[in-house]
């Protein structure tokens, strides 16, 4: 509870604190005078939610054939994904009670204009999708990686070209040559 010299009253859902006739700047108070929720509290909420999602997937997957490791059925992936998600949720739930204090995490958008980079990345993914058929997989991947490395995570031109060439060549070797995936070749034929 708040000390007796404070006179908290609620106005529009916000607790306002007065000391005599003097306004005291608000702190993060909850009902009963508790401080705001901790990271552990939010981790417990997330763990319980994802535990429910994992259990749902595991139980739902049992309604179809799961199959074996050698011959997986349509329920194989959802079942094991649900089991894995449930196990990770239980570990997070136990960890949220075991730790006394969680380390402070930096904000998702560390700078005020970080959302612009997220938007540019999203738009570049749309452009990747639109350019994939006309330009082909390898060239589109090269351009996408070059954009990300140069403008989203600014690097020198040498590093940009190196990462883009290596990334697109490795992606081509992995998906087209090794996995034999059918991907668009584009007007250049590669």
C-alpha positions in Angstrom: 0.0 0.0 0.0 1.0 3.6 -0.5 2.4 5.5 2.6 -0.1 7.5 4.5 1.3 10.8 3.4 0.3 10.1 -0.2 -3.3 10.4 -1.2 -3.7 8.4 -4.4 -6.9 8.7 -6.3 -7.9 7.3 -9.7 -8.8 9.5 -12.6 -9.5 8.0 -16.0 -7.8 4.7 -15.0 -4.6 6.4 -13.9 -3.5 6.8 -10.3 -2.7 10.4 -9.5 -0.7 11.1 -6.4 -1.0 14.2 -4.3 1.1 15.2 -1.3 -1.1 17.8 0.4 -1.8 20.2 -2.5 1.4 19.3 -4.3 1.2 16.9 -7.3 3.6 14.0 -7.2 4.7 12.6 -10.6 3.1 9.2 -11.1 5.2 6.1 -10.9 4.1 2.7 -12.3 1.6 1.7 -9.7 -0.9 -1.1 -10.0 -3.9 -1.8 -7.7 -2.6 -2.4 -4.2 0.5 -0.2 -4.8 2.5 -2.9 -6.6 5.1 -2.0 -9.1 4.6 -2.8 -12.8 4.9 -6.4 -14.1 8.3 -8.0 -14.4 9.8 -9.8 -17.4 9.2 -13.1 -15.6 5.5 -12.3 -15.4 5.3 -11.8 -19.1 7.4 -14.9 -19.7 4.9 -17.0 -17.6 2.0 -15.6 -19.7 3.8 -16.4 -23.0 4.8 -19.9 -21.7 1.3 -20.8 -20.7 -0.1 -19.5 -24.0 2.4 -21.4 -26.1 2.0 -24.5 -24.0 -1.7 -24.5 -24.9 -0.8 -24.0 -28.6 1.7 -26.9 -28.4 -0.7 -29.3 -26.7 -3.4 -28.4 -29.2 -1.1 -29.2 -32.1 0.0 -32.4 -30.6 -3.5 -33.6 -29.8 -5.0 -32.4 -33.1 -2.2 -34.2 -35.0 -3.2 -37.5 -33.4 -6.5 -37.3 -35.2 -4.7 -38.0 -38.4 -2.0 -40.6 -39.2 1.3 -39.6 -37.7 3.4 -42.3 -39.4 6.9 -43.3 -38.6 10.4 -41.7 -38.9 10.9 -43.5 -42.2 7.4 -42.9 -43.6 5.9 -39.8 -41.9 2.2 -39.2 -42.3 0.3 -35.9 -42.5 0.2 -35.6 -38.7 4.0 -36.1 -38.2 5.2 -32.5 -38.4 2.3 -31.0 -36.4 2.7 -33.6 -33.7 6.4 -33.2 -33.2 6.1 -29.4 -33.6 3.5 -29.4 -30.8 5.7 -31.6 -28.6 8.7 -29.4 -29.2 6.7 -26.2 -28.6 5.3 -27.7 -25.4 8.7 -28.7 -24.1 10.1 -25.3 -24.8 7.2 -23.6 -23.1 7.6 -25.8 -20.0 11.3 -24.9 -19.9 10.4 -21.1 -20.1 7.7 -21.5 -17.4 10.1 -23.2 -15.1 12.8 -20.7 -15.9 10.5 -17.8 -15.2 10.1 -19.0 -11.6 13.7 -20.0 -11.1 15.2 -16.6 -12.0 15.1 -13.7 -9.5 15.5 -11.0 -12.1 15.6 -11.0 -15.9 18.1 -8.9 -17.8 16.7 -5.8 -19.4 16.2 -6.3 -23.1 16.8 -3.5 -25.6 13.6 -2.2 -27.3 12.5 -3.8 -30.5 13.0 -0.6 -32.4 16.2 0.8 -30.9 16.0 4.1 -32.9 12.9 6.1 -33.6 13.2 5.6 -37.4 13.9 1.8 -37.2 10.4 1.1 -38.5 11.5 2.4 -41.8 14.1 -0.4 -42.2 11.4 -2.9 -41.3 9.1 -1.4 -43.9 11.9 -1.3 -46.6 12.7 -5.0 -45.9 9.0 -6.0 -46.2 8.7 -4.1 -49.5 11.9 -5.6 -50.8 10.4 -9.1 -50.1 7.4 -8.1 -52.2 9.7 -6.9 -54.9 11.6 -10.2 -54.7 8.4 -12.1 -55.2 7.4 -9.9 -58.2 10.9 -10.1 -59.8 11.5 -13.9 -59.2 9.9 -15.1 -62.5 11.2 -12.4 -64.9 14.7 -12.2 -63.5 15.2 -15.7 -62.2 16.1 -17.1 -58.8 19.9 -16.4 -58.8 19.7 -12.8 -60.1 16.8 -11.9 -57.8 18.5 -13.3 -54.8 21.7 -11.4 -55.7 19.7 -8.1 -55.9 17.8 -8.8 -52.7 20.9 -9.6 -50.7 22.7 -6.5 -52.2 19.8 -4.3 -51.1 19.8 -5.7 -47.6 23.5 -5.5 -47.1 23.9 -2.0 -48.5 20.8 -0.2 -47.4 19.4 -2.0 -44.4 22.6 -3.0 -42.7 25.0 -0.5 -44.4 28.3 -2.0 -45.5 31.0 -1.0 -48.0 30.4 -1.8 -51.6 33.1 -4.5 -51.6 31.5 -6.3 -48.7 28.0 -5.8 -50.2 29.1 -7.4 -53.5 31.0 -10.2 -51.7 28.1 -11.2 -49.5 25.6 -10.9 -52.4 27.6 -13.0 -54.8 28.5 -15.7 -52.2 24.9 -15.8 -50.9 23.3 -16.1 -54.3 25.8 -18.7 -55.5 25.4 -20.8 -52.3 21.6 -20.5 -52.6 21.8 -21.6 -56.2 24.1 -24.6 -55.4 21.9 -25.6 -52.5 18.4 -25.3 -53.9 18.9 -25.9 -57.6 22.0 -28.2 -57.9 21.9 -30.1 -54.6 18.1 -30.3 -53.7 17.1 -30.1 -57.4 14.3 -27.6 -56.7 12.4 -26.2 -59.7 13.0 -22.5 -59.5 12.6 -19.8 -62.2 15.6 -19.3 -64.4 14.6 -15.9 -65.8 15.4 -14.3 -69.1 19.2 -15.0 -68.7 18.6 -18.7 -68.3 20.3 -19.3 -65.0 
